[in-house]
């Protein structure tokens, strides 16, 4: 039809995922979101059962001489979707998070609450660190 406007696309959150909705109200695609959690070294305070209950969380435990390679492999896993990335651990995790330009959460008794808050507040991105 001549002069008809094309529907306007927008994103809205629905059930933990971003859904593209046009101005007619019809959904046309769902954008999957993942949360990459990389534990570096020994992490004593993390409640893995709680973490595994969260939708879209990919949990990795890395340590050893090839730490950088392990981190790189973990980061390559979810390149097809939006994601958040957070490193958990002690001083080594802090240094690695700084080097990769991602969020670091210290392994303290408050780590679980801090992670849940991070996932609520963080804006997922398409870029890999």
Buried (B, 14 or more C-beta within 10 A) or exposed (E): EEEEEEEEEEEEEEEEBBBBBEEEEEEEEEEBBBBBBBBBBEBEEBEEEEBEEBEBBBBBBBBEEEBEEBBBEBBEEBEEEBBBBBBBBBEBBBBBBEEBEBBBBBBEEEBBEBBEEBBEEBEBEEEEB
